[in-house]
Structure formats: C-alpha cells, structure tokens
Amino acid sequence: MIALPSGRLAGITSIRARYHALRLNQVVLPETPRYDLHRLVDIVVPPADHQWLPGSRGYVFSGHTLEALPGLSSWSMEDRKAFSQWLQQDTQQREIEQARRRVVSDELPLVAREFAYPQQLYSALRRRIEGLSLRRATARQWRQTLLNLRRQGVREEELVWSGLLKYLDQAQEESGLIERTALLSAIDFSAIRLYLTNELASDKGCGLAFIEVPQSISLNHLGAMRKIAGPGEVSILRYVDTLHYYKVGYLKRLGSESQKHHQLRWFALDTIGNLIASPQAEQAFFASKEEAFRSASGHALQHVGLPVAYTQCSRYEHKTLCGGSDYREWLLSLPDYPLSYYNSHYYERNLLLHFRTKTRSDLQGRRLLFIEEIQSDWHQSGAVQGYQNRWPGRLPPAPFSNSWVGLALKLILLHAAEANYDGVAWTRGEVQESHYLRPLTAVRRLYNEAIPRCIERLCRPWGTRLGTTRIDTKEPRLNISRQQDKWLVIDAQGKFCTRPRSSQREAMQIMARHCRRIELEVPMLPFDQQLREGILQQGFPLFGESPVLD
C-alpha cells in the first residue's frame, strides 16, 4: 500500500480479476492492452478495525476498480495523481498484469450464465409474520413473538440474517407500537443475496471452423495471394473456413526445405482475399497459426456478424462417471457479502458452494438430472478449521454453515422440475470416495446419509419416496490426475499409470477404454406430476427444509 498526501492508505489487488471479467462479460486475450485490465483490478484499503503495518496483508475492497480512479470524487486531485504515479512502478505494473494471467489461465474467455432459482426461494419468516393475527406491538413483544416462531420451523439463522432482531433492539429505545407492515419492511437479506451461474467458455475460434487443406490446392490460389509474398517467397494456403471462406496460410522461402515451423510467418485473409492485420500491433503477419485464427475470427465477428459459440466449462468433468451428457458446473456465490473468501477450485469470489451435474438415462429410459458432486469448500473447511475473521488469511464465517447441502438440493430440485426431468439421482459415497484414492468417512456420510435425508424432508409434503435405479456406465476404478498442463490416468493400487502427456479429453477416452461396462445401482428421487407441480408452485424456503405451504 501507499500513504497518499491526505494520509489515506490504498493499494491494489488482482485477486478478483476473474470475478470482474465474468461480471462484465469482458474477454481478455494475451494481446489485450494493459489499460483494458484496469477494470479487473481492485483498489483496496485497510480494514477499519485493523492497524495496517508495512508487510501486512490485511485489506478490504473499496468497491472501486482502477477504471474508476480518474472520476473518484471521494479522493482529492493530489491523492489521485500520487496514486497514478505509484501505479507506474514495476511492482504495481506486475500486479496489474497478473489480472491477465488470472483470467486467461486456461486460454478460454469466460462468461457467466445466471439462473433465477435462488430468487424463487422464499422467506419462511416473512410468511409466518404475515400469518400472525398480531397487527401491532411493542419492540419487546415483537422480539418474543419472533423467537417463538422457531417452534414453527423458522430457523434462528434466518432471524439473525433478516436484520429484524437488530432492528427491534434499536426500536426498543423508542416508545410506541410497531406496525406489522413496518416489521415486514425491515426484513433485509441483501447482504446474503445468492448468485447461481454456469461458467461458459467461448469457442477459441469464435465459430470459424478452419479445416486443413492439401498443400497442392494452394497452387490454385497463387493468383489471389501472389501480392502477399515478397521476393524469394511463396504463399502457402493451409486452412480454410468453408462456410465464410476465411483463409489462413504462411509464407515459405523459395528453395528452403528446412524452414522450421516456429519461424514461419502466418497470414489471414478475409472472404474476398484481403489481408487481415492484428488489431493491436497493426501487423499483417503472425508468429503462429493460432494468432492468425484468432485475428480472422475477430474480423468475422466485426464484419460478418458471426455468432460466438459458447460451451459449458468442463474443468472437473474428468471426475464424473463415464457416459451422460450436458455436463455443467453450477456455482453459488454471495457477491454482496461484506467479507471475502476465495478457494482453489474456481475464481469466483465468495463461492458458497458448487455442484456438478449431468443428464443421464436409466435402464428404464427415464431422463435423470444426475448429481456428480456437491461441495462447499468454504463450510467443509470451516467444519475442520473453524471460522475466524479477526486476521487476514483466516476463514471468515458465512451463512448456511449447517444447511448448505439442503440449499444446493433445493436449487437442483427446482431446476429438475422446471426442465421436466423424470427424476434426480446421485452416486453413492463409495463411488465418490474412489475419486480421492483414500477412505473418507465424511464423503460417505454426505452422499449416503445427508443427501437422502435432506431430499426426503424437502419432498415430504408431496408424499414422494426415494428409490433406486440402474444406469449404464463404466466401472469407477481409474482416476485422472493433472501434472502442470498434461493429464494422466492412474488407479488406487498403482498397477495402472499412464505418462502425463494427454489432454483432459484424451485422458477421459483412455479411462473409458480400460474400464469395463457395468450397470450401476444409484439412489433416485422419481418425479411425478404432483411433485413437479408442487415444487414449481410452492417452492422451498431459503432457510430450513420444512416448506411453509399456503
């Protein structure tokens, strides 16, 4: 951090770069100018209750990124000027550049598709208050009434996060009666607003489908490309997009048979044969075919109206059972929560939990929403390490610490009902345990006890019972691991192990080839019309697992 002329302390961090890129739907490429990264870098300040010292890592987010610095009215002109000069130092420039690496680490720009299922969860507290015959009362009387609602299924956690207890404590200092409408208006869950998304990766080629052509075909295009080659060079066409007829090729020196691939000068042509220059460097040639593909795709987006194709991110698809389709990684976060937490699985700030699903068919032909995993790094770590918010780097407390499994299942059931699935199924704990290559009692309990028990409570009003079904898959005896940017396949006994030289998709194919086909029995919640309509019409409470039916 830097001490500004006014005495204010401020600094920067790029730790939320992926979060901002998703929020803004901003595409970041290796050649993106550094000033475009300012939207992704946070201005941070010391926490109000923490004395900042040199070397300390304690800070809170100011709510502004570097993009807002020129118009930051709360700072004096001298502070803004001093901060801007400080940003030009090498250390700060490296921190800004770090934002690029955080966003393009997998070389796929991301966007987030948001779902409205969290907004469909209702407040059991609000419904109970609306059902009371009491119209007005003192703050003391309302407080006791609210505490009594715990006997009717209202969770104490909901009372705390609603802000009503704090509101009544403040109102108790004033004399007079409080109307029920005023009490309802004071309910505020904005600090724990839930944000459910799928991360979508944009196609590297932005929709252009380049195919390789035989080298001899390039001779037929020399007339169109002769102007590209310089003295002693020849133009070679290597890739064509057959739909829009964009072309990519390279220049070869005449009489040179040993020209190395990394020394080639690549070019891209538009639909009528004009050279496409790099928009950043304004150059006509590229160091690699990938750069030429990217520039051609960008040109097509701007001039041809080419639609961008998006696919579901598949970071952890290798940890699923073989088979199935429509793989998705669902992220549930708390974007407005005043504290900050980051985990090692995803870049999302305050990721409360995530779950991964596929669409599968059982042997009876029923279409199932299949739960591959439910996990909360935040609360599963908190259960082991405890929560502590006084010092930086400690795990901060968060809502839903004892009910995150139920929260995930409510969203899964809402999606299954809306998408007209025939049921929801999941793997047993023994299958989940095999992904970790060691016994894990907590994992077995989650999938064999917690999930079935929670689903039964949520669906009890509609009389639906759990059952089992069988799916066609491969035995889960092998696992896929990653070493740097390559993948390998191993088993728990060390009898099977490949070299780390495959892509994720290739490793999944290797695993499928070496595992025998089986019919796996899995737990299942079947959907009938009564359950589907009940979920869509009645929904689930935000807190707790006992629906408050109308």
Backbone torsions as a table, in degrees:
resi	resn	phi	psi	omega
1	MET	NA	165.0	179.4
2	ILE	-127.3	142.7	173.3
3	ALA	-88.4	116.3	-176.8
4	LEU	-83.3	166.7	-177.5
5	PRO	-53.1	-32.8	-179.6
6	SER	-78.2	-6.9	-175.1
7	GLY	96.0	-7.9	177.9
8	ARG	-66.5	142.1	174.4
9	LEU	-104.8	136.5	180.0
10	ALA	-154.0	157.1	178.2
11	GLY	-153.4	-169.0	179.6
12	ILE	-137.4	156.9	172.4
13	THR	-151.4	144.2	178.4
14	SER	-104.5	13.9	-173.5
15	ILE	-64.0	-24.0	-179.9
16	ARG	-100.5	20.5	-175.5
17	ALA	-60.4	-44.7	179.8
18	ARG	-63.8	-37.9	178.2
19	TYR	-60.8	-46.9	-179.4
20	HIS	-67.1	-38.0	179.4
21	ALA	-62.3	-40.3	177.5
22	LEU	-68.0	-43.4	-178.5
23	ARG	-62.4	-38.9	-176.8
24	LEU	-93.1	-2.9	-173.4
25	ASN	52.9	41.5	-177.4
26	GLN	-92.0	127.7	176.2
27	VAL	-88.6	127.7	178.8
28	VAL	-120.2	125.9	180.0
29	LEU	-117.6	166.0	178.4
30	PRO	-56.5	-28.2	-177.9
31	GLU	-96.9	5.4	178.6
32	THR	-60.5	129.8	-179.7
33	PRO	-58.5	149.4	-176.1
34	ARG	-63.6	-34.3	-178.2
35	TYR	-66.1	-22.9	176.2
36	ASP	-73.7	-12.3	178.6
37	LEU	-83.6	-9.8	-177.4
38	HIS	-61.9	-26.7	178.9
39	ARG	-69.2	-15.4	-174.0
40	LEU	-104.8	-1.7	-175.3
41	VAL	-110.8	125.5	-177.1
42	ASP	-84.8	144.4	165.0
43	ILE	-88.5	127.7	-177.5
44	VAL	-119.1	155.8	179.9
45	VAL	-135.6	162.3	178.0
46	PRO	-66.5	147.0	175.1
47	PRO	-65.1	151.8	-173.9
48	ALA	-63.2	-32.2	-175.1
49	ASP	-101.9	16.9	-175.4
50	HIS	-130.0	123.7	179.2
51	GLN	-78.7	112.1	-177.4
52	TRP	-76.0	136.4	176.9
53	LEU	-126.9	153.0	177.0
54	PRO	-55.1	132.4	-177.9
55	GLY	91.7	-11.6	179.0
56	SER	-74.1	147.0	179.3
57	ARG	-105.1	10.3	-178.4
58	GLY	-78.3	127.3	176.1
59	TYR	-161.3	166.0	171.3
60	VAL	-129.9	158.1	-178.9
61	PHE	-79.1	134.6	-178.0
62	SER	-77.1	-16.1	-174.7
63	GLY	92.9	2.0	-179.4
64	HIS	-125.4	147.3	171.0
65	THR	-104.1	173.8	-178.6
66	LEU	-62.3	-24.7	178.8
67	GLU	-60.6	-30.4	-176.5
68	ALA	-85.4	-6.3	-173.4
69	LEU	-56.8	-46.4	-177.2
70	PRO	-59.7	-30.7	-178.2
71	GLY	-107.0	20.3	-176.6
72	LEU	-76.1	95.5	-172.5
73	SER	-69.7	-22.2	-179.6
74	SER	-75.6	-10.0	177.2
75	TRP	-104.8	146.4	175.6
76	SER	-74.9	163.7	179.1
77	MET	-62.1	-36.8	179.3
78	GLU	-64.7	-40.4	178.5
79	ASP	-64.5	-43.8	-179.1
80	ARG	-64.2	-40.6	-179.8
81	LYS	-65.7	-44.9	179.7
82	ALA	-64.2	-39.3	179.5
83	PHE	-67.2	-40.9	178.4
84	SER	-62.1	-40.9	177.5
85	GLN	-66.2	-38.5	177.5
86	TRP	-62.9	-34.6	-179.9
87	LEU	-65.0	-21.9	-177.4
88	GLN	-78.5	-10.6	178.7
89	GLN	-68.9	153.7	-174.3
90	ASP	-57.6	-41.4	-177.6
91	THR	-60.7	-44.8	-179.4
92	GLN	-71.6	-35.0	177.7
93	GLN	-64.2	-36.2	177.4
94	ARG	-68.0	-35.8	178.4
95	GLU	-66.8	-39.8	176.8
96	ILE	-64.8	-42.7	179.7
97	GLU	-64.9	-28.0	178.5
98	GLN	-60.5	-28.0	178.4
99	ALA	-59.4	-37.4	179.5
100	ARG	-62.8	-44.8	-177.7
101	ARG	-67.2	-33.8	178.7
102	ARG	-66.2	-33.2	-175.5
103	VAL	-86.6	-39.3	-174.0
104	VAL	-105.5	27.9	-177.9
105	SER	-60.1	-33.4	177.2
106	ASP	-105.1	11.6	175.2
107	GLU	62.7	19.9	177.7
108	LEU	-126.2	111.1	175.8
109	PRO	-58.4	141.2	-174.9
110	LEU	-113.4	148.3	167.4
111	VAL	-130.5	161.5	-178.2
112	ALA	-115.5	131.5	174.0
113	ARG	-100.8	117.8	-175.7
114	GLU	-91.5	146.7	177.4
115	PHE	-119.2	148.5	-174.3
116	ALA	-92.7	6.3	-176.9
117	TYR	-57.5	-39.8	178.4
118	PRO	-60.2	-32.0	179.9
119	GLN	-72.4	-14.5	178.5
120	GLN	-84.6	-9.6	176.4
121	LEU	-78.3	128.0	-175.3
122	TYR	-100.5	165.5	177.8
123	SER	-90.4	115.2	176.1
124	ALA	-64.5	-33.2	178.8
125	LEU	-62.3	-46.0	-179.5
126	ARG	-61.7	-43.5	-179.0
127	ARG	-64.9	-37.6	179.2
128	ARG	-67.4	-41.1	179.2
129	ILE	-65.0	-41.6	179.0
130	GLU	-62.9	-27.3	-179.7
131	GLY	-86.3	-3.8	-179.5
132	LEU	-74.4	148.0	174.4
133	SER	-81.6	-17.8	-179.8
134	LEU	-68.8	124.6	-177.1
135	ARG	-99.4	-37.9	179.7
136	ARG	-149.8	150.3	-179.3
137	ALA	-165.0	170.8	175.7
138	THR	-75.0	167.4	178.9
139	ALA	-61.3	-39.2	179.8
140	ARG	-64.0	-43.0	-179.8
141	GLN	-66.0	-41.1	178.6
142	TRP	-64.3	-39.3	-179.1
143	ARG	-61.6	-45.7	179.4
144	GLN	-65.9	-36.5	178.3
145	THR	-63.7	-42.6	179.4
146	LEU	-64.5	-40.6	178.9
147	LEU	-65.6	-32.1	177.5
148	ASN	-69.8	-23.1	179.7
149	LEU	-65.9	-15.6	177.2
150	ARG	-61.0	-26.8	177.7
151	ARG	-71.8	-17.2	179.7
152	GLN	-103.2	19.8	173.3
153	GLY	98.2	-1.2	177.8
154	VAL	-77.8	125.5	-177.9
155	ARG	-77.3	143.4	177.8
156	GLU	-62.2	-32.1	178.1
157	GLU	-61.7	-36.7	178.4
158	GLU	-68.8	-37.7	177.1
159	LEU	-59.9	-42.4	-178.2
160	VAL	-66.7	-49.5	-175.3
161	TRP	-74.3	-17.4	177.8
162	SER	-69.8	-21.8	-177.9
163	GLY	83.0	-0.2	-175.8
164	LEU	-69.7	-37.8	-178.5
165	LEU	-64.8	-41.0	177.6
166	LYS	-67.1	-39.1	178.3
167	TYR	-61.4	-42.7	-179.4
168	LEU	-71.1	-33.9	176.5
169	ASP	-62.2	-39.7	178.8
170	GLN	-72.3	-36.9	-178.6
171	ALA	-73.1	-21.5	-177.3
172	GLN	-65.9	-23.9	178.8
173	GLU	-71.6	-17.7	179.6
174	GLU	-104.0	144.5	177.8
175	SER	-84.0	159.0	177.5
176	GLY	117.3	170.5	-178.0
177	LEU	-95.5	150.4	178.4
178	ILE	-109.8	125.6	178.5
179	GLU	-72.3	150.2	178.4
180	ARG	-62.4	-35.8	178.7
181	THR	-63.3	-35.9	177.6
182	ALA	-68.1	-37.1	178.2
183	LEU	-64.8	-42.8	179.0
184	LEU	-65.4	-36.2	179.9
185	SER	-68.9	-22.8	-177.9
186	ALA	-81.3	-11.1	178.8
187	ILE	-66.7	126.7	-175.1
188	ASP	-144.6	106.9	177.3
189	PHE	-104.8	18.1	-173.5
190	SER	-62.2	-30.5	-178.2
191	ALA	-67.8	-22.2	-179.7
192	ILE	-117.8	34.3	176.1
193	ARG	-59.0	132.3	-176.9
194	LEU	-95.1	139.8	-176.6
195	TYR	-129.4	109.9	-176.8
196	LEU	-106.8	124.9	-177.2
197	THR	-139.6	159.6	159.9
198	ASN	-107.6	137.0	171.3
199	GLU	-83.2	130.4	178.5
200	LEU	-114.3	134.5	178.1
201	ALA	-100.3	130.5	176.9
202	SER	-77.5	142.9	-179.8
203	ASP	-58.2	133.5	-178.4
204	LYS	-55.5	-37.2	-177.9
205	GLY	-89.7	3.9	-179.4
206	CYS	52.9	29.8	175.5
207	GLY	102.0	-20.5	176.7
208	LEU	-70.9	127.4	-177.4
209	ALA	-106.6	89.1	-179.8
210	PHE	-78.4	133.7	174.4
211	ILE	-120.9	147.5	-179.1
212	GLU	-78.2	140.1	-179.7
213	VAL	-114.7	153.1	176.4
214	PRO	-60.7	144.6	-175.9
215	GLN	-62.8	-29.2	-178.2
216	SER	-65.9	-27.8	-179.4
217	ILE	-64.8	-27.2	-178.0
218	SER	-61.7	-24.0	179.8
219	LEU	-62.7	-28.2	-178.9
220	ASN	-75.4	-9.2	-176.8
221	HIS	-113.7	12.5	-177.2
222	LEU	-61.8	-32.7	-179.8
223	GLY	-62.3	-38.5	-179.6
224	ALA	-78.5	-21.7	-172.8
225	MET	-114.8	3.2	-175.6
226	ARG	-61.8	-32.4	-177.9
227	LYS	-70.6	-15.9	-179.4
228	ILE	-75.7	-41.3	-174.1
229	ALA	-74.5	142.0	175.4
230	GLY	-91.1	-174.7	178.6
231	PRO	-59.9	131.8	178.7
232	GLY	77.2	14.9	-179.5
233	GLU	-126.3	160.1	175.2
234	VAL	-134.7	143.8	-179.5
235	SER	-88.9	130.4	179.7
236	ILE	-117.7	120.9	176.0
237	LEU	-86.2	128.1	-177.0
238	ARG	-122.0	-27.6	-175.4
239	TYR	-138.9	141.1	-179.9
240	VAL	-137.0	136.7	168.7
241	ASP	-91.5	109.9	-170.5
242	THR	-70.6	-19.6	-178.7
243	LEU	-82.5	-47.8	-176.9
244	HIS	-105.9	-7.3	176.5
245	TYR	61.3	38.0	165.8
246	TYR	-78.0	147.5	-173.8
247	LYS	-132.0	145.7	177.6
248	VAL	-132.4	134.9	178.9
249	GLY	-153.8	-168.8	-179.9
250	TYR	-142.8	165.0	177.7
251	LEU	-99.2	135.7	-179.9
252	LYS	-123.4	136.5	178.8
253	ARG	-75.6	134.2	179.4
254	LEU	-64.1	137.2	178.4
255	GLY	79.2	3.3	179.7
256	SER	-106.4	113.7	179.5
257	GLU	-99.2	-10.8	-173.9
258	SER	-111.9	19.4	180.0
259	GLN	-64.3	123.6	-175.5
260	LYS	-75.3	151.4	-175.9
261	HIS	-61.0	-39.1	-177.1
262	HIS	-75.3	-5.7	177.6
263	GLN	-97.8	-4.8	-177.1
264	LEU	-68.3	148.5	173.3
265	ARG	-104.3	113.8	-176.5
266	TRP	-94.4	151.6	177.3
267	PHE	-136.4	163.2	176.7
268	ALA	-131.7	140.9	179.3
269	LEU	-120.2	143.9	176.7
270	ASP	-81.8	-168.8	-173.0
271	THR	-64.7	-23.7	-179.3
272	ILE	-109.0	11.3	173.5
273	GLY	92.5	9.4	177.4
274	ASN	-82.4	144.8	177.5
275	LEU	-65.7	140.7	176.2
276	ILE	-106.0	122.7	-179.5
277	ALA	-94.4	154.9	174.5
278	SER	-64.9	126.0	-177.0
279	PRO	-66.0	-23.1	-179.7
280	GLN	-86.1	-50.7	-174.0
281	ALA	-94.3	-7.5	-177.9
282	GLU	53.0	41.3	178.9
283	GLN	-111.2	156.3	-176.6
284	ALA	-95.4	-11.4	-176.5
285	PHE	-125.8	155.4	-173.5
286	PHE	-127.6	155.8	-177.2
287	ALA	-80.9	-17.2	-178.4
288	SER	-146.5	160.1	178.0
289	LYS	-67.7	-30.0	179.2
290	GLU	-63.0	-40.0	177.0
291	GLU	-64.2	-39.2	178.6
292	ALA	-65.8	-41.9	176.8
293	PHE	-59.1	-44.3	-175.8
294	ARG	-65.4	-41.7	179.7
295	SER	-68.3	-38.3	177.1
296	ALA	-63.6	-40.6	179.9
297	SER	-66.8	-41.5	176.8
298	GLY	-62.4	-38.5	177.3
299	HIS	-64.3	-41.3	-179.6
300	ALA	-65.6	-37.9	178.1
301	LEU	-61.6	-40.1	-175.0
302	GLN	-80.3	-35.8	-171.0
303	HIS	-109.5	-20.6	-176.9
304	VAL	-110.3	-11.2	-177.3
305	GLY	72.4	33.0	-177.3
306	LEU	-68.3	126.5	178.7
307	PRO	-72.2	144.9	177.3
308	VAL	-86.1	130.1	178.4
309	ALA	-91.9	134.7	178.8
310	TYR	-119.0	143.7	176.3
311	THR	-128.9	157.1	177.9
312	GLN	-65.4	136.8	174.3
313	CYS	-63.4	142.5	-174.8
314	SER	-131.3	44.9	-178.5
315	ARG	-55.4	-42.7	-172.1
316	TYR	-117.5	25.3	179.0
317	GLU	-64.4	-25.7	179.7
318	HIS	-66.4	-12.3	178.0
319	LYS	-98.6	28.1	177.4
320	THR	-113.5	163.5	171.9
321	LEU	-67.4	150.4	177.5
322	CYS	-62.0	148.6	179.0
323	GLY	91.2	-176.8	-178.5
324	GLY	83.7	174.3	-178.7
325	SER	-148.1	178.1	176.5
326	ASP	51.8	51.3	178.6
327	TYR	-66.8	134.1	-179.3
328	ARG	-139.2	145.8	172.3
329	GLU	-114.4	115.1	-175.5
330	TRP	-100.3	128.6	-177.7
331	LEU	-117.3	124.9	178.5
332	LEU	-114.2	116.5	-174.0
333	SER	-127.1	169.6	178.6
334	LEU	-118.0	81.8	-172.9
335	PRO	-65.9	-25.9	-176.5
336	ASP	-101.5	5.6	-179.0
337	TYR	-66.2	135.4	-173.1
338	PRO	-69.5	-19.1	177.5
339	LEU	-100.8	165.5	-176.5
340	SER	-124.3	137.3	178.3
341	TYR	-140.9	138.6	176.1
342	TYR	-131.4	145.3	177.8
343	ASN	-120.4	179.8	-174.9
344	SER	-90.1	-9.3	-176.2
345	HIS	-84.8	-41.0	-175.8
346	TYR	-135.6	167.1	-178.5
347	TYR	-89.7	-5.0	-174.6
348	GLU	-66.3	132.4	174.2
349	ARG	-73.2	140.8	177.3
350	ASN	52.8	48.1	175.8
351	LEU	-73.8	106.5	-176.5
352	LEU	-71.7	-44.3	178.8
353	LEU	-161.3	164.5	172.0
354	HIS	-141.3	152.8	173.4
355	PHE	-140.6	150.8	-176.5
356	ARG	-121.0	135.5	-176.0
357	THR	-133.9	160.6	169.1
358	LYS	-137.0	163.6	170.1
359	THR	-99.7	125.6	-179.9
360	ARG	-132.5	161.4	173.6
361	SER	-116.2	135.6	175.9
362	ASP	-84.7	179.5	-175.8
363	LEU	-68.6	-12.4	175.2
364	GLN	-92.7	1.7	178.1
365	GLY	84.4	10.1	179.8
366	ARG	-80.6	139.2	-179.0
367	ARG	-85.9	118.7	-172.3
368	LEU	-116.2	141.1	165.6
369	LEU	-86.6	112.5	-171.0
370	PHE	-103.7	123.4	179.6
371	ILE	-84.5	113.6	177.2
372	GLU	-85.6	-30.5	-179.6
373	GLU	-166.8	144.4	167.1
374	ILE	-127.5	131.0	-175.6
375	GLN	-153.1	142.8	170.8
376	SER	-128.4	98.4	177.2
377	ASP	-58.6	-37.5	-177.4
378	TRP	-60.7	-57.8	-173.4
379	HIS	-82.2	-27.1	175.2
380	GLN	-69.1	-35.4	174.1
381	SER	-70.5	-38.5	179.3
382	GLY	-64.0	-34.0	179.0
383	ALA	-64.9	-26.9	-179.0
384	VAL	-94.0	-46.1	-172.9
385	GLN	-94.2	-20.5	-172.5
386	GLY	85.5	169.3	-179.3
387	TYR	-111.3	138.4	-179.7
388	GLN	-152.9	119.9	-175.8
389	ASN	-110.0	3.7	-175.1
390	ARG	-74.4	-31.6	-172.9
391	TRP	-121.3	145.5	178.6
392	PRO	-60.3	145.5	178.8
393	GLY	89.1	-14.1	177.1
394	ARG	-82.1	162.1	-177.5
395	LEU	-81.1	116.3	-178.0
396	PRO	-76.9	152.1	174.9
397	PRO	-68.4	158.9	-178.8
398	ALA	-154.8	158.5	178.2
399	PRO	-69.7	166.4	177.1
400	PHE	64.6	30.3	-177.3
401	SER	-63.7	-31.5	-179.5
402	ASN	-108.4	3.2	-175.5
403	SER	-133.6	19.0	-177.3
404	TRP	-67.3	-30.2	177.5
405	VAL	-63.8	-47.1	178.4
406	GLY	-62.8	-38.1	178.4
407	LEU	-61.2	-44.3	178.3
408	ALA	-62.9	-42.1	-177.6
409	LEU	-67.5	-33.9	176.7
410	LYS	-61.0	-44.2	-179.6
411	LEU	-67.3	-38.4	178.3
412	ILE	-64.5	-43.8	-179.5
413	LEU	-66.9	-37.9	176.8
414	LEU	-62.6	-42.9	179.0
415	HIS	-65.8	-42.9	-179.5
416	ALA	-62.6	-39.4	179.7
417	ALA	-69.3	-43.4	-177.8
418	GLU	-69.1	-36.1	-179.0
419	ALA	-86.6	5.9	172.7
420	ASN	62.6	41.8	173.3
421	TYR	-74.0	158.5	177.5
422	ASP	-89.1	-4.7	178.6
423	GLY	170.4	171.2	175.6
424	VAL	-120.4	132.9	179.8
425	ALA	-133.8	165.9	-179.0
426	TRP	-156.4	166.9	179.7
427	THR	-84.5	154.4	174.4
428	ARG	-76.7	165.5	-177.4
429	GLY	-61.5	-30.8	-179.6
430	GLU	-64.3	-36.4	178.4
431	VAL	-70.3	-43.4	178.1
432	GLN	-61.8	-39.2	-179.3
433	GLU	-62.4	-31.3	-177.9
434	SER	-66.2	-21.6	179.1
435	HIS	-69.8	-21.2	-174.4
436	TYR	-101.6	-5.2	176.7
437	LEU	60.8	22.6	176.7
438	ARG	-160.0	156.2	180.0
439	PRO	-66.7	136.2	178.2
440	LEU	-138.9	101.8	-177.1
441	THR	-62.5	-39.5	-178.3
442	ALA	-62.7	-36.5	178.7
443	VAL	-66.9	-42.8	177.9
444	ARG	-61.0	-43.1	-179.4
445	ARG	-64.3	-38.4	-178.9
446	LEU	-60.6	-49.4	-173.1
447	TYR	-86.8	-26.9	-178.2
448	ASN	-93.5	-21.6	-175.6
449	GLU	-124.5	-55.3	-172.3
450	ALA	-64.7	-48.6	-177.4
451	ILE	-64.2	-50.1	178.7
452	PRO	-60.3	-42.1	-178.7
453	ARG	-63.6	-41.1	-179.0
454	CYS	-68.2	-43.1	179.8
455	ILE	-63.1	-39.8	179.0
456	GLU	-62.2	-40.9	179.4
457	ARG	-67.7	-41.1	-179.0
458	LEU	-65.0	-36.0	-174.2
459	CYS	-101.0	5.8	-178.4
460	ARG	-57.7	-38.2	-178.6
461	PRO	-60.8	-20.2	-177.2
462	TRP	-107.2	9.9	171.5
463	GLY	66.8	21.3	-179.0
464	THR	-87.1	138.3	179.8
465	ARG	-114.3	149.6	177.2
466	LEU	-73.9	152.4	176.0
467	GLY	-144.5	-161.7	175.7
468	THR	-132.3	161.0	174.9
469	THR	-149.1	177.0	-178.6
470	ARG	-124.7	138.4	177.9
471	ILE	-122.1	155.4	178.7
472	ASP	-91.7	120.5	-178.2
473	THR	-153.8	-166.8	175.3
474	LYS	-112.5	149.9	-178.5
475	GLU	-59.6	135.9	-177.1
476	PRO	-86.8	61.1	-177.6
477	ARG	-99.5	-16.2	-179.5
478	LEU	-111.7	154.7	178.2
479	ASN	-130.5	156.6	179.6
480	ILE	-111.6	132.6	179.5
481	SER	-127.2	161.7	-177.0
482	ARG	-121.4	134.6	171.8
483	GLN	-123.5	108.2	-173.8
484	GLN	57.0	-114.7	-177.0
485	ASP	-106.4	13.6	-179.9
486	LYS	-122.5	160.3	-173.4
487	TRP	-121.4	149.6	176.6
488	LEU	-138.2	161.2	-178.6
489	VAL	-116.4	129.9	-178.2
490	ILE	-137.6	166.7	171.2
491	ASP	-119.7	172.8	-174.5
492	ALA	-72.2	-26.2	-176.0
493	GLN	-89.5	-7.7	-178.3
494	GLY	78.2	14.0	-179.9
495	LYS	-87.6	-18.1	-179.2
496	PHE	-129.9	124.5	179.4
497	CYS	-158.3	126.1	176.6
498	THR	-97.4	167.0	175.9
499	ARG	-78.2	149.7	179.2
500	PRO	-76.4	79.3	-178.0
501	ARG	-139.6	8.8	-175.7
502	SER	-104.9	160.6	168.4
503	SER	-80.7	169.9	178.7
504	GLN	-59.3	-44.2	-178.8
505	ARG	-65.6	-40.6	178.5
506	GLU	-64.9	-39.5	178.5
507	ALA	-64.2	-38.0	177.4
508	MET	-64.9	-36.3	177.4
509	GLN	-68.5	-38.7	176.7
510	ILE	-62.8	-44.9	179.6
511	MET	-60.7	-42.6	179.8
512	ALA	-64.8	-36.2	-179.3
513	ARG	-68.2	-31.2	-173.2
514	HIS	-101.4	9.9	176.0
515	CYS	-118.2	135.8	-177.4
516	ARG	-79.3	153.9	179.9
517	ARG	-73.8	137.5	179.0
518	ILE	-139.8	163.3	168.8
519	GLU	-105.0	111.0	-172.8
520	LEU	-100.2	128.4	176.0
521	GLU	-83.2	130.2	-177.7
522	VAL	-134.0	150.8	174.5
523	PRO	-66.9	152.0	-175.3
524	MET	-152.4	143.2	168.5
525	LEU	-107.7	107.5	179.2
526	PRO	-75.2	143.6	178.0
527	PHE	-101.1	129.2	168.1
528	ASP	-116.2	178.2	-175.5
529	GLN	-63.9	-36.7	-179.6
530	GLN	-64.9	-43.4	179.4
531	LEU	-66.5	-43.8	-177.8
532	ARG	-62.4	-47.1	179.9
533	GLU	-66.9	-37.3	179.5
534	GLY	-62.8	-44.1	179.6
535	ILE	-64.4	-44.4	-176.9
536	LEU	-70.3	-33.9	-176.7
537	GLN	-88.8	-39.3	-176.2
538	GLN	-95.7	-36.0	179.4
539	GLY	70.9	-162.4	-177.6
540	PHE	-133.2	153.9	176.5
541	PRO	-75.4	153.1	177.6
542	LEU	-64.6	-43.8	176.8
543	PHE	-112.8	142.7	177.0
544	GLY	85.4	171.8	-175.3
545	GLU	-125.2	12.2	178.5
546	SER	-109.0	104.2	-177.8
547	PRO	-59.9	141.7	174.1
548	VAL	-97.4	96.7	-173.9
549	LEU	-80.8	147.3	179.6
550	ASP	-70.7	NA	NA
